[in-house]
Amino acid sequence: MGEIIFVRHGQANSAARDEASYDRLSEKGRAQSAALGAWLSTNETSFDRVLSGTLSRHLGTAEAMGVSPSPDPRLNEMDYFNLGNALAETHGVPMPGPEDFAAHMPQVMEAWHRAEIRGDESFADFEARVTSVLTEAAEPGRRVLCITSGGVIGMVVRHLLRLDPTRMAHILLPIWNTSIHRVHVMPHGTILGAFNAIPHLDAPDRADLRTHF
């Protein structure tokens, strides 16, 4: 059996209002990533391949983890800020505050899926690039680590479980920074093995390092 482990990046600049400002790993994000790297080196066997998105928060997470990935832009996040602005322009739904994403994200995913809004790419194009990475990484007998973002992980789960856009949004919301998501590569295909694990942050004295954004 092979395995793909998808890791969400460490906490970025959660106070940002645009993508460029958001793409900066916070000090807490570096601490989360360092803790994950230490946990993986102690508890996991080595990886045959390590990939990451090309965004600053992906590369910063990899550096703090102590791994040297091959950058792959297909693991980059959707441009949620542009999608949110498009939803505001077309449907009059304002960009949310931190506590309002639970209602906002399903509206964005549904409108994007219906091609009523568009950011830098269509929903279909985002889905195609994410599933292409999943397909290529699914090598029997090999272990692959992918450092990426929550939207990519949500799309992987959507593909594996055949979720509609609203249920995909519900998957996105609880994803922890530096969480682990396992995909098992079986002879008959790929299956979801684990979702949203943070064993490196489970100890009570690391509660302050657990963040969603």
Secondary structure, 3 states (H helix, E strand, C coil): CEEEEEEECCCCCCCCCCHHHHCCCCHHHHHHHHHHHHHHHHHCCCCCEEEECCCHHHHHHHHHHCCCCEECHHHCCCCHHHHHHHHHHHHCCCCCCHHHHHHHHHHHHHHHHCCCCCCCCCHHHHHHHHHHHHHHHCCCCCEEEEEECHHHHHHHHHHHHCCCHHHHHHHHCCCCCCCEEEEEEECCEEEEEEEEECHHHCCHHHHHHCCCC
